[in-house]
């Protein structure tokens, strides 16, 4: 019989074959979610929670790209997208990392 801590359904049971016994069961705890990171620069996002049981408004900030991009990249992105809308900058000149986000902003405003 397994130990009480291993009787939960949150513990994975992995059958293993051994040279002597033939079969054993290894118990592996499930991993928790990692830290959230920015989609452009990879920096760790602040004010984003991985806890279970929270409402969507409590998990991520209520701003554009909240929970996906850090504030530095979001502000750069908004500057670049406004320049593209004004016509002072072309889509060819936009950094390749910002391109999908700029396309989304420019197409949604038209």
C-alpha positions as CSV (number, residue, x, y, z in Angstrom):
1,X,0.0,0.0,0.0
2,X,1.4,3.5,-0.9
3,X,2.1,6.1,1.7
4,X,-0.8,8.4,2.6
5,X,0.8,11.3,0.8
6,X,0.9,9.2,-2.5
7,X,-2.8,8.1,-2.3
8,X,-4.0,11.4,-3.8
9,X,-5.1,11.7,-7.4
10,X,-2.8,14.7,-7.8
11,X,0.2,12.4,-7.7
12,X,1.1,10.6,-10.9
13,X,1.8,6.9,-10.8
14,X,4.5,5.8,-13.3
15,X,5.1,2.1,-13.6
16,X,8.8,1.2,-14.0
17,X,10.4,-2.1,-14.8
18,X,13.4,-3.1,-12.6
19,X,16.0,-5.8,-13.1
20,X,15.1,-7.7,-9.9
21,X,11.5,-7.2,-9.0
22,X,10.1,-6.8,-12.4
23,X,7.7,-3.9,-11.7
24,X,7.5,-0.9,-9.3
25,X,5.5,2.3,-9.2
26,X,7.2,5.7,-9.0
27,X,5.1,8.5,-7.6
28,X,5.6,12.0,-9.2
29,X,4.1,15.2,-7.9
30,X,2.5,17.5,-10.5
31,X,4.4,20.7,-11.2
32,X,2.8,24.0,-10.5
33,X,2.6,26.7,-13.1
34,X,5.7,28.7,-13.7
35,X,6.2,32.5,-13.7
36,X,4.6,34.4,-16.5
37,X,7.0,36.1,-18.9
38,X,6.7,38.8,-21.6
39,X,6.1,37.6,-25.1
40,X,8.7,40.0,-26.6
41,X,11.6,40.4,-24.2
42,X,11.1,37.4,-21.9
43,X,11.0,39.5,-18.7
44,X,9.0,38.2,-15.8
45,X,5.5,39.8,-15.6
46,X,4.5,41.7,-12.5
47,X,0.9,41.7,-11.1
48,X,0.1,38.4,-12.8
49,X,-1.0,35.5,-10.6
50,X,-0.9,31.8,-11.3
51,X,-3.1,30.9,-8.3
52,X,-6.2,28.7,-8.9
53,X,-9.6,30.0,-8.1
54,X,-9.1,33.6,-9.0
55,X,-11.3,35.6,-11.3
56,X,-9.9,36.7,-14.6
57,X,-9.7,40.3,-13.5
58,X,-7.6,39.3,-10.5
59,X,-5.2,37.2,-12.5
60,X,-3.9,39.8,-15.0
61,X,-3.9,43.6,-15.3
62,X,-6.8,45.3,-17.1
63,X,-4.9,47.1,-19.8
64,X,-3.9,46.3,-23.4
65,X,-1.8,43.2,-23.6
66,X,-2.1,42.7,-19.8
67,X,-0.7,39.3,-18.9
68,X,1.1,39.0,-22.3
69,X,3.6,41.8,-22.5
70,X,5.5,43.8,-19.9
71,X,4.8,47.6,-19.5
72,X,8.0,48.6,-21.2
73,X,7.2,46.5,-24.3
74,X,3.6,47.7,-24.3
75,X,4.6,51.3,-24.3
76,X,7.1,50.8,-27.1
77,X,4.4,48.9,-29.0
78,X,1.9,51.7,-28.7
79,X,4.4,54.3,-29.9
80,X,5.3,52.2,-32.9
81,X,1.7,51.4,-33.8
82,X,0.7,55.1,-33.6
83,X,3.6,56.0,-35.9
84,X,2.4,53.3,-38.4
85,X,-1.1,54.7,-38.3
86,X,0.1,58.3,-38.8
87,X,2.3,57.2,-41.8
88,X,5.6,58.3,-40.4
89,X,6.7,54.7,-40.2
90,X,6.1,51.8,-42.6
91,X,5.3,48.2,-41.6
92,X,8.6,47.2,-43.2
93,X,10.5,49.2,-40.6
94,X,8.8,47.7,-37.6
95,X,10.9,45.3,-35.5
96,X,10.0,41.7,-36.3
97,X,9.1,40.9,-32.7
98,X,6.6,43.8,-32.6
99,X,5.1,43.0,-36.0
100,X,2.2,40.6,-35.0
101,X,1.1,43.0,-32.2
102,X,1.3,46.1,-34.4
103,X,-0.8,44.4,-37.1
104,X,-3.4,43.5,-34.5
105,X,-3.6,47.1,-33.2
106,X,-3.6,48.7,-36.7
107,X,-6.3,46.4,-38.1
108,X,-8.6,46.7,-35.1
109,X,-8.6,50.6,-35.2
110,X,-9.6,50.8,-38.9
